[in-house]
């Protein structure tokens, strides 16, 4: 629900109004609370003034009461004669009349002569009397502590005519006095004294007994409330401390805050009621407003949903204002979407260059018709089209593909589909079985010249050569992928051969699956030691010794058995995985060489490189790193390359070979004499050695032509400064001839077949003992 615009608009309005109401309520309530507190503080301040005035007024009244006694002649005479019993009796009687709690008579220096109670405060009275002498005061009014209780004390001198004594009357600050002050001030009053543990003990209080102890405990230290009142007992009272001028004795004024809180709570409840009513009204107005505002949007949403269904064209709703513009825009969008869908549908099933159907359309068609027993699938490839496109340009190449598509569309009337699968691959699906004659007819169609440029340019017209792969529906599988895979297998066979047309034959799937298995299993085979290296000795003719060998790869597959190197190396080159194998061979051979060289046997091993290795410009760095990792010098390794590999990309390959030569790696041309290069290229190659192919060595003892070719190759190579190795030597006569022509090294079964590392090392040891 919250995803709809209407709901979100209503919520937005409600939240906005709620925030406004909440802000207003908080401001009002905060102001009310602060105002209540201020009024309470003012009330306490007034009560404090009343408190002080009340005590001052009472002191004057008490002083007058005591002065009546000091003016009595008989009392003066008793004081002059120091009749202690009479004085004590008079003090008790007069103190009772004016409600004094303690009466005393002190000497002119403040020493207590007699008192109605034992006080033990001579020094305090003396200090008061001595302090009053300089001022010439006729009486003294103060507050004093006797024990744990606070008293209001009045001292009046007895003169005859000089001061002969001081009469003192002390009045306890107790509950009775607190009640009197409360009557005048209107607030609760407490007199307390503070213990060493900071506990407050009440000497007199107007507070209810059930609240007094809790409130005093909540207040804590009186110093905290002397300057400003604070809340206590859960804000039930607002209390302010009064300094009585007596250590550890205090007065406290209590403002009952309940009425103030009740007023505040009543106002708060009224505001909450107003806020709730306003919010409810806002809800009603917001819903009505949102519905009215979103009604055009709802119509546009319905219109958009109908457009999304795409079943038919929908008329746009009639609206006004900005919604009218939006409605018109959506109507235009509907037309654009329809056109775009038609275009996308066309592009999804057609090739953009030729207008033919594409592979997606082919797969859809085959999924509908398979399995089928009659008809043919023809895959037409233009031979060397990449070279043609590179030579004449992409534009001419695209023009040739378009013209070829036009010819194919008109070639057979029974063609149910003509499609381009990409590049120079065209697929025809025929309702009849195709024959060799039809393939020849198709070749004739492409041999007819295609016009590529207007005018009399030398390249204005040209013909194309093709190869055709044929899969009869009776040999196709019931699945689309299976049928197209079989067609690709035949296409690969057609490309490799020189025949015009290649037909699918039973069993080709198995060959293809074998090839896939070999390519896919290589990484696992390297990890599980299915591959291993064997070493074939190279015998030095001059010294009749063996310090070199050629590393060859062997693969024992757990399911396919022994795999000939020519088979899996060729497949790995086509699959682009040969660099993985080369790196493994280099690391394996160098690891073995590291053991031999560490034992003092400086043997050099040659490793064969493929054409893909030689165009890899990172090869020299990889070889350098491998030598460093195994702690070997560059002379421990030799690399052999074929003529055909060099001619694959001569410039790049020569640069890579020069980089290896700068590292002092021994380089050799393998299978010399069978490649595409002429002898003139030999002087350009940065190599150290030439290996004569076994085709010229196997029959050198019986075939004079092979003997003359071998001699010429040895002489030419020596004249260019190269060493020469003859490979494939199988008999003593051949060895004698090669010795006679001063061939440097001989390799072949006459000496030894390829051996695993331990057997090779043992053979070498035995050979050197002969």
C-alpha positions in Angstrom: 0.0 0.0 0.0 2.8 2.4 0.9 4.1 2.1 -2.7 1.1 4.0 -4.1 1.4 7.7 -4.7 -1.9 8.4 -3.0 -1.0 6.6 0.2 2.4 8.3 0.3 0.8 11.7 -0.3 -1.7 11.1 2.5 1.1 10.0 4.9 3.2 13.0 3.9 0.3 15.4 4.7 -0.4 13.6 8.0 3.2 13.6 9.0 3.6 17.2 8.1 0.6 18.3 10.1 1.5 16.0 13.0 5.0 17.6 13.1 3.5 21.1 13.1 1.0 20.1 15.9 3.7 18.3 17.8 6.0 21.3 17.6 3.3 23.7 18.7 2.3 21.4 21.6 5.9 21.0 22.7 6.5 24.8 22.6 3.3 25.6 24.5 3.8 22.8 27.1 7.5 23.8 27.6 6.4 27.5 28.0 3.7 26.5 30.5 6.1 24.3 32.4 8.7 27.0 32.6 6.0 29.6 33.6 4.7 27.3 36.3 8.2 26.8 37.6 8.9 30.6 37.6 5.7 31.3 39.5 6.7 28.7 42.0 10.1 30.2 42.4 8.5 33.7 42.9 6.1 32.2 45.5 9.0 30.7 47.4 11.0 34.0 47.2 8.0 35.8 48.7 7.7 33.2 51.4 11.4 33.5 52.2 11.0 37.3 52.7 8.0 36.6 54.9 10.1 34.0 56.8 12.9 36.6 57.5 10.4 39.4 58.5 8.5 37.1 60.8 11.6 36.1 62.7 12.7 39.8 62.9 9.2 40.8 64.2 9.2 38.0 66.7 12.7 39.1 67.9 11.4 42.6 68.6 8.4 41.2 70.6 10.6 38.9 72.6 13.0 41.7 73.3 10.2 43.9 74.7 9.1 41.0 76.8 12.6 40.5 78.3 13.0 44.3 78.8 10.0 44.3 81.1 11.9 41.9 83.4 15.1 43.9 83.3 13.3 47.1 84.2 11.8 45.6 87.4 13.5 47.1 90.5 13.2 44.1 92.7 14.8 42.0 90.0 17.6 44.5 89.7 18.2 44.4 93.4 18.3 40.6 93.4 20.8 40.7 90.6 22.9 43.3 92.4 22.9 41.1 95.5 23.4 38.0 93.5 20.5 36.1 95.1 20.8 33.2 92.8 17.7 31.3 94.0 15.5 34.4 93.7 17.0 35.2 90.2 16.4 31.6 89.0 12.8 31.7 90.3 12.1 35.0 88.6 13.7 33.8 85.3 11.5 30.6 85.3 8.3 32.5 86.1 8.9 35.3 83.6 10.2 32.8 80.9 7.0 30.8 81.3 4.9 34.0 80.8 6.5 34.8 77.5 6.9 31.1 76.4 10.7 31.1 76.5 12.2 27.6 76.4 15.4 28.6 78.2 16.1 31.6 80.6 19.6 32.6 81.8 21.5 35.4 83.6 25.0 36.2 82.4 27.6 38.5 83.9 28.6 41.7 82.1 31.4 39.7 80.4 29.0 37.0 79.2 29.7 34.3 81.8 26.5 32.5 82.7 25.5 33.1 86.3 22.4 30.9 86.3 20.1 29.2 83.8 17.0 27.2 83.8 18.8 24.4 81.8 22.4 23.2 81.7 23.8 24.7 78.5 27.6 24.5 78.3 27.9 27.4 75.9 29.7 30.1 78.0 32.0 31.0 75.2 29.1 31.6 72.7 27.3 34.0 75.2 30.6 35.7 76.0 31.3 36.2 72.3 27.9 37.8 71.8 28.3 40.2 74.7 31.8 41.2 73.8 30.7 41.8 70.2 27.9 44.1 71.4 30.0 46.3 73.6 31.6 48.5 70.9 28.3 49.2 69.3 26.7 50.1 72.6 23.6 48.0 71.8 20.9 47.9 74.4 19.9 44.4 73.4 21.1 41.4 71.4 18.9 39.3 69.1 20.3 36.3 67.3 19.9 32.6 66.5 22.0 30.0 68.3 22.3 26.2 68.7 22.0 24.5 72.1 22.9 20.9 71.4 21.1 19.7 68.3 18.4 22.3 68.5 18.2 25.9 67.1 16.9 28.7 69.2 16.1 32.4 68.7 18.0 34.1 71.5 17.3 37.6 73.1 19.9 39.2 75.5 18.9 42.4 77.3 21.3 44.2 79.7 20.4 44.9 83.4 21.6 48.4 84.2 22.0 49.9 87.7 22.9 52.3 86.3 25.8 50.5 84.5 25.4 47.0 83.0 25.6 44.6 85.9 24.3 41.5 84.1 22.6 40.2 80.9 19.2 38.5 80.9 18.8 36.0 78.1 15.6 34.2 76.8 15.9 31.5 74.1 13.0 30.3 72.0 13.2 26.9 70.2 12.7 26.9 66.5 10.2 24.0 66.5 7.0 22.8 65.0 5.0 25.5 66.8 7.1 28.3 65.3 6.9 26.6 61.9 3.1 26.5 62.0 3.1 30.2 62.9 5.3 31.0 59.9 3.2 28.8 57.6 0.1 30.7 58.7 1.6 33.9 57.5 3.7 32.7 54.5 1.2 30.1 53.3 4.0 27.5 52.6 5.3 24.5 54.6 8.3 25.3 56.9 10.9 22.8 58.2 13.7 23.4 60.8 16.5 20.8 60.4 20.0 20.1 61.5 22.5 18.2 59.4 24.6 15.3 60.9 28.1 14.3 60.0 26.6 11.7 57.5 24.8 14.6 55.7 21.5 13.3 56.9 18.8 15.8 57.7 17.0 15.5 61.0 13.9 17.6 61.6 13.6 19.9 64.7 10.2 21.0 63.6 8.2 20.8 60.4 4.7 21.4 59.0 5.1 18.6 56.5 2.9 15.5 56.8 4.7 12.8 58.8 4.4 10.3 56.0 6.2 12.6 53.5 8.7 14.4 55.8 11.4 11.7 56.0 11.2 10.8 52.3 11.4 14.5 51.3 14.3 15.3 53.6 16.2 12.2 52.4 15.5 13.2 48.8 16.9 16.8 49.4 20.3 15.6 50.6 22.8 18.4 51.3 21.2 21.8 52.1 24.0 23.7 50.3 22.4 22.4 47.0 19.2 24.3 47.5 20.3 27.6 49.2 20.5 29.6 45.9 17.7 28.2 43.9 14.8 25.9 44.7 14.8 22.4 43.4 12.2 19.7 43.0 12.0 16.8 45.4 9.8 13.8 46.2 9.0 13.2 42.5 8.2 16.9 41.9 5.6 16.9 44.6 7.5 19.8 46.4 9.7 22.7 45.3 12.1 23.3 48.2 14.4 26.2 49.0 17.0 26.3 51.9 17.3 29.2 54.4 20.6 29.9 56.1 19.9 30.5 59.8 23.4 31.6 60.5 24.0 28.6 62.8 26.4 25.8 61.8 24.5 22.6 60.6 21.1 24.3 61.4 18.9 25.2 58.5 15.4 26.3 57.6 13.6 24.9 54.5 10.6 26.5 52.7 8.4 23.9 50.9 6.1 24.8 48.0 3.6 22.0 47.4 3.8 21.6 43.7 0.8 19.4 43.2 -1.6 22.2 42.3 0.9 23.6 39.8 1.3 20.2 38.2 -2.4 19.6 38.2 -2.8 22.9 36.3 0.0 21.9 33.9 -1.4 18.4 33.3 -4.9 19.8 32.7 -3.5 22.2 30.1 -1.5 19.4 28.5 -4.5 17.1 28.3 -6.5 19.8 26.6 -3.7 20.4 24.1 -3.5 16.7 23.4 -7.2 16.6 22.8 -7.0 19.5 20.4 -4.0 17.9 18.7 -5.9 14.6 18.2 -8.9 16.4 16.9 -6.8 18.4 14.5 -5.0 15.3 13.3 -8.3 13.5 12.7 -9.6 16.4 10.7 -6.3 16.6 8.8 -6.7 12.9 8.0 -10.1 13.4 6.5 -9.0 16.5 4.6 -5.8 14.7 3.5 -7.6 11.7 2.2 -10.1 13.8 0.3 -7.4 16.1 -1.1 -5.1 13.2 -2.1 -7.9 11.3 -3.8 -8.9 14.3 -5.8 -5.3 15.1 -6.7 -4.3 11.6 -7.6 -7.4 10.7 -9.7 -5.7 11.8 -13.0 -2.6 9.9 -11.9 -4.7 6.8 -11.4 -6.2 7.1 -14.9 -2.7 7.5 -16.3 -1.5 4.4 -14.3 -4.4 2.4 -15.8 -3.4 3.7 -19.3 0.3 2.7 -18.7 -0.8 -0.8 -17.5 -2.8 -1.3 -20.7 0.1 -0.2 -22.7 2.3 -2.6 -20.8 0.0 -5.5 -21.8 0.7 -4.7 -25.4 -2.4 -6.5 -26.8 -3.7 -3.6 -28.8 -3.4 0.1 -29.1 -5.2 2.0 -26.2 -6.7 5.4 -26.5 -5.2 8.0 -24.2 -7.4 9.4 -21.4 -8.7 13.0 -21.8 -7.1 15.2 -19.1 -6.2 18.8 -18.6 -3.2 20.8 -17.6 0.1 19.1 -17.1 -1.6 15.7 -17.1 -2.8 16.3 -20.6 0.8 16.8 -21.7 1.8 13.6 -19.9 -1.1 11.7 -21.5 -0.1 12.9 -25.0 3.5 11.9 -24.3 2.5 8.4 -23.2 0.4 8.0 -26.3 3.5 9.0 -28.4 5.5 6.6 -26.3 3.0 3.8 -27.0 3.6 4.2 -30.7 7.3 4.3 -30.2 7.2 1.2 -28.1 5.2 -0.7 -30.7 7.7 0.4 -33.5 10.6 -0.5 -31.2 9.2 -3.9 -30.4 8.7 -4.7 -34.1 12.3 -3.6 -34.7 13.6 -5.6 -31.8 11.6 -8.6 -32.9 13.1 -8.3 -36.4 16.6 -7.8 -35.1 16.3 -10.8 -32.7 15.7 -13.1 -35.7 17.5 -11.4 -38.6 21.1 -10.6 -39.5 21.6 -6.9 -39.7 24.0 -6.9 -42.6 22.4 -9.3 -45.0 18.8 -9.3 -43.9 18.9 -13.1 -43.7 17.6 -15.0 -40.6 20.2 -15.5 -37.8 21.2 -18.3 -35.6 18.4 -17.6 -33.1 15.8 -18.0 -35.8 17.5 -21.2 -37.0 17.5 -22.7 -33.5 13.8 -21.8 -33.0 12.9 -23.4 -36.4 14.9 -26.6 -35.7 13.3 -26.9 -32.2 9.9 -27.0 -34.0 10.8 -29.5 -36.8 13.2 -31.9 -35.2 13.3 -34.9 -35.3 13.0 -35.0 -39.1 13.8 -37.8 -41.6 13.9 -35.9 -44.9 15.8 -32.8 -45.9 19.3 -31.4 -45.4 21.3 -28.8 -43.5 24.0 -27.1 -45.5 26.7 -24.9 -43.9 28.5 -22.8 -46.5 31.9 -21.3 -45.6 33.7 -18.9 -47.9 37.4 -19.9 -48.0 40.0 -17.4 -46.9 37.3 -14.7 -46.5 39.3 -13.1 -43.7 42.3 -12.6 -46.0 40.0 -11.1 -48.6 38.4 -8.7 -46.1 41.8 -7.7 -44.8 43.1 -7.1 -48.3 40.1 -5.2 -49.8 38.7 -3.7 -46.6 35.8 -4.3 -44.4 33.3 -2.4 -46.6 34.1 -4.6 -49.6 33.9 -7.7 -47.4 30.5 -6.7 -46.1 29.4 -6.0 -49.7 30.5 -9.5 -50.8 28.6 -11.1 -47.9 25.4 -9.2 -48.9 25.7 -10.3 -52.5 26.4 -13.9 -51.5 23.3 -13.8 -49.4 21.2 -12.6 -52.3 22.5 -15.4 -54.5 21.8 -18.0 -51.8 18.2 -16.8 -51.4 17.5 -17.6 -55.1 19.5 -20.8 -55.4 16.9 -23.4 -54.4 13.1 -23.1 -54.5 12.7 -25.8 -51.8 14.9 -23.9 -49.3 12.7 -23.5 -46.2 15.3 -21.2 -44.6 18.5 -19.2 -45.5 20.4 -17.8 -42.6 23.7 -16.2 -41.7 25.3 -17.7 -38.6 28.0 -15.0 -38.4 31.2 -14.2 -40.3 31.3 -16.0 -43.6 29.0 -18.9 -42.5 25.7 -19.3 -44.2 23.1 -22.0 -43.4 20.5 -23.4 -45.8 17.7 -25.7 -44.7 16.4 -27.7 -47.6 13.3 -30.0 -47.8 15.2 -32.5 -50.0 18.4 -34.5 -49.5 21.4 -32.7 -51.0 23.9 -34.5 -53.3 27.4 -33.9 -54.6 25.9 -32.5 -57.8 24.0 -29.9 -55.8 27.3 -28.9 -54.1 29.0 -28.5 -57.6 26.0 -26.3 -58.6 26.5 -24.2 -55.5 30.2 -23.8 -56.2 29.3 -22.6 -59.7 27.0 -20.1 -58.1 30.0 -18.6 -56.2 32.5 -18.9 -59.0 30.3 -16.4 -61.0 32.1 -13.0 -60.4 30.8 -10.6 -57.8 30.9 -6.9 -58.6 32.6 -5.1 -55.7 33.4 -1.7 -57.3 32.0 0.4 -60.1 34.3 1.4 -63.0 37.3 -0.5 -64.4 39.2 -1.1 -61.2 41.3 -4.2 -61.1 39.4 -5.5 -58.1 35.9 -4.5 -59.3 34.9 -8.1 -59.8 36.0 -11.3 -58.2 34.8 -14.9 -57.6 34.7 -16.8 -54.3 35.7 -20.3 -53.3 33.6 -22.2 -50.8 33.4 -25.4 -48.8 30.1 -27.0 -47.9 29.3 -29.1 -44.9 26.2 -31.3 -45.3 24.1 -32.9 -42.5 21.1 -34.9 -43.7 18.2 -34.7 -41.3 18.2 -38.5 -41.0 21.6 -38.2 -39.3 20.6 -35.2 -37.1 19.8 -35.7 -33.5 16.5 -34.8 -32.0 18.0 -31.8 -30.1 19.0 -28.5 -31.7 22.4 -28.4 -30.0 23.2 -31.9 -31.1 22.3 -31.2 -34.7 24.3 -28.0 -34.9 27.2 -29.7 -33.2 27.3 -32.4 -35.8 27.1 -29.8 -38.5 30.1 -28.0 -37.0 32.0 -31.2 -36.9 31.5 -31.7 -40.6 32.3 -28.0 -41.2 35.7 -28.5 -39.5 36.4 -31.5 -41.7 35.4 -29.5 -44.8 37.8 -26.7 -43.9 40.7 -29.0 -43.2 40.3 -30.9 -46.5 40.5 -29.7 -50.1 37.2 -31.3 -51.1 34.3 -29.1 -52.0 31.7 -30.9 -50.0 31.8 -32.9 -46.8 28.9 -35.1 -45.6 28.4 -36.2 -42.0 29.3 -39.8 -41.4 28.5 -42.1 -38.5 31.3 -42.1 -35.9 32.5 -38.5 -36.4 30.8 -37.7 -33.1 33.1 -40.1 -31.3 36.2 -38.5 -32.9 35.0 -35.1 -31.9 34.2 -36.2 -28.4 37.7 -37.7 -28.1 39.2 -34.4 -29.2 37.1 -32.5 -26.6 38.1 -34.9 -23.9 41.8 -34.4 -24.7 41.5 -30.6 -24.6 39.3 -30.5 -21.5 41.4 -33.1 -19.5 44.7 -31.3 -19.9 44.7 -29.2 -16.7 43.7 -32.2 -14.6 46.2 -34.4 -16.4 49.0 -32.0 -15.5 48.0 -32.1 -11.9 47.6 -35.9 -11.7 50.9 -36.7 -13.4 49.3 -38.3 -16.4 51.9 -36.5 -18.6 55.6 -37.1 -18.1 58.8 -36.2 -19.9 61.2 -38.6 -21.7 64.7 -37.7 -22.8 66.3 -38.8 -26.2 70.1 -38.6 -26.2 72.1 -36.4 -28.6 75.5 -37.9 -29.2 78.4 -35.6 -30.0 80.3 -37.0 -33.0 83.7 -35.4 -32.3 84.1 -36.7 -28.7 81.6 -39.6 -29.0 79.9 -38.3 -25.8 76.4 -37.4 -24.7 75.9 -34.1 -22.9 72.7 -33.2 -24.5 69.1 -34.6 -24.9 65.8 -33.6 -26.4 62.8 -33.6 -24.0 59.6 -35.2 -25.4 56.2 -35.5 -23.9 54.2 -38.6 -23.2 50.6 -38.8 -22.1 48.9 -41.9 -20.7 45.2 -41.0 -20.5 43.2 -43.1 -17.9 40.4 -43.7 -20.4 41.9 -43.1 -23.9 45.2 -44.8 -23.1 48.4 -43.7 -24.9 47.9 -40.4 -26.8 50.4 -39.7 -29.6 52.1 -36.3 -29.1 51.2 -35.2 -32.7 47.5 -35.7 -31.9 47.2 -33.9 -28.6 49.7 -31.1 -29.4 47.9 -30.2 -32.5 44.5 -30.1 -30.7 46.0 -28.0 -27.9 47.4 -25.5 -30.4 43.9 -25.2 -32.0 42.3 -24.8 -28.6 44.8 -22.2 -27.5 46.0 -24.3 -24.5 49.5 -25.0 -25.8 51.1 -22.3 -23.6 49.9 -24.2 -20.5 51.6 -27.3 -21.7 54.8 -25.5 -22.7 55.1 -23.9 -19.2 54.6 -27.3 -17.5 57.3 -28.9 -19.7 59.8 -26.1 -19.1 59.3 -26.2 -15.3 59.4 -30.1 -15.3 62.6 -30.2 -17.4 64.4 -27.5 -15.4 63.4 -29.1 -12.2 65.1 -32.3 -13.4 68.1 -30.4 -14.7 68.5 -28.7 -11.3 69.0 -32.2 -9.8 71.6 -33.2 -12.4 73.5 -29.9 -12.3 73.6 -30.0 -8.5 75.2 -33.4 -8.7 77.8 -32.0 -11.2 76.4 -33.4 -14.4 76.1 -30.4 -16.8 73.6 -31.7 -19.3 71.7 -29.5 -21.7 68.1 -30.4 -22.7 66.2 -29.1 -25.7 62.5 -28.3 -25.5 60.3 -27.9 -28.6 58.2 -24.7 -28.9 55.0 -24.3 -31.0 54.1 -21.4 -33.2 51.7 -20.1 -30.5 54.6 -20.0 -28.0 56.8 -18.0 -30.4 54.3 -15.2 -30.8 54.0 -14.8 -27.1 56.2 -11.8 -26.2 56.2 -12.8 -22.5 58.0 -16.1 -23.2 61.5 -14.8 -22.6 60.5 -13.4 -19.2 58.8 -16.7 -18.3 62.0 -18.7 -19.3 64.3 -16.3 -17.4 62.1 -16.6 -14.2 62.0 -20.4 -14.5 65.8 -20.6 -14.8 66.2 -18.4 -11.8 63.7 -20.4 -9.7 65.7 -23.6 -10.4 69.1 -22.0 -10.0 70.3 -22.9 -13.5 72.4 -21.0 -16.0 71.0 -20.2 -19.5 73.4 -22.8 -21.1 71.4 -25.6 -19.4 68.5 -25.0 -21.7 68.0 -25.3 -25.5 64.8 -24.4 -27.4 63.9 -25.9 -30.7 61.5 -24.2 -33.2 60.2 -25.4 -36.6 60.5 -23.5 -39.9 56.7 -23.3 -40.2 56.4 -21.8 -36.8 59.0 -19.1 -37.7 57.1 -18.3 -40.9 53.8 -17.9 -39.1 54.6 -14.4 -38.0 58.2 -13.9 -39.0 58.8 -10.4 -37.6 57.3 -11.1 -34.1 58.9 -14.6 -33.9 62.4 -13.2 -34.8 62.0 -10.6 -32.1 61.1 -13.2 -29.5 64.1 -15.4 -30.7 66.5 -12.4 -30.4 65.3 -11.8 -26.8 66.0 -15.5 -26.0 69.4 -15.3 -27.8 70.4 -12.2 -25.7 69.8 -14.4 -22.6 72.3 -16.9 -24.1 69.7 -19.6 -24.7 70.8 -22.2 -27.2 68.3 -22.0 -30.2 67.8 -24.7 -32.9 65.7 -24.9 -36.1 63.9 -28.3 -36.0 62.8 -30.4 -39.0 64.9 -28.2 -41.3 64.2 -28.8 -45.0 60.5 -29.6 -44.7 59.2 -26.1 -43.9 58.0 -23.3 -46.1 61.2 -21.1 -45.9 64.0 -21.0 -48.3 67.7 -21.3 -47.4 68.0 -17.6 -47.7 65.9 -17.1 -44.5 68.3 -19.2 -42.5 70.9 -16.4 -42.2 68.2 -14.0 -40.8 67.3 -16.3 -37.9 69.1 -15.8 -34.5 69.7 -19.5 -34.0 72.8 -21.6 -33.1 71.9 -25.0 -34.5 70.1 -26.7 -37.5 68.4 -30.1 -37.1 68.1 -32.1 -40.4 64.7 -33.7 -40.5 64.5 -37.5 -40.2 62.9 -37.7 -43.7 66.4 -37.1 -45.2 68.3 -39.2 -42.6 66.4 -42.5 -42.4 67.4 -43.6 -45.9 70.7 -41.7 -46.2 72.6 -45.0 -46.5 70.6 -46.3 -49.5 69.3 -43.1 -51.2 72.0 -40.9 -52.8 69.6 -38.0 -53.1 69.0 -37.9 -49.4 72.8 -38.2 -48.9 73.5 -35.2 -51.2 70.8 -33.1 -49.5 72.2 -33.9 -46.1 75.8 -33.1 -47.1 74.7 -29.8 -48.7 72.7 -28.8 -45.6 75.7 -29.7 -43.3 78.1 -27.7 -45.4 75.7 -24.7 -45.7 75.0 -24.7 -42.0 78.7 -24.9 -41.1 79.5 -22.0 -43.5 76.9 -19.9 -41.6 78.4 -20.8 -38.3 75.6 -23.2 -37.2 76.0 -26.6 -35.5 74.2 -29.5 -37.2 72.2 -32.3 -35.6 70.8 -35.2 -37.6 67.7 -36.8 -36.1 66.2 -40.2 -37.0 69.5 -42.2 -37.3 68.7 -45.9 -37.1 71.7 -47.8 -38.4 75.5 -47.8 -38.2 75.9 -47.0 -41.9 74.0 -43.8 -41.6 76.1 -42.9 -38.6 79.3 -43.5 -40.6 78.1 -41.3 -43.4 77.2 -38.5 -41.0 80.6 -38.8 -39.3 82.3 -38.5 -42.7 80.4 -35.3 -43.5 81.3 -33.9 -40.1 77.8 -33.7 -38.7 78.1 -32.3 -35.1 75.5 -34.4 -33.3 73.4 -37.5 -34.0 70.1 -38.4 -32.5 68.1 -41.6 -33.2 67.2 -45.1 -32.2 70.6 -46.4 -33.2 71.8 -45.0 -29.9 68.7 -45.0 -27.8 64.9 -44.4 -27.9 63.5 -41.7 -25.6 63.9 -42.7 -21.9 62.6 -41.5 -18.6 65.0 -39.4 -16.6 66.5 -42.1 -14.4 66.9 -44.5 -17.4 68.4 -41.8 -19.5 70.9 -40.9 -16.8 71.9 -44.6 -16.4 72.2 -45.0 -20.2 74.5 -41.9 -20.3 76.7 -43.3 -17.6 77.0 -46.6 -19.4 77.7 -44.9 -22.8 80.6 -42.9 -21.4 82.1 -46.1 -20.0 82.4 -47.7 -23.4 
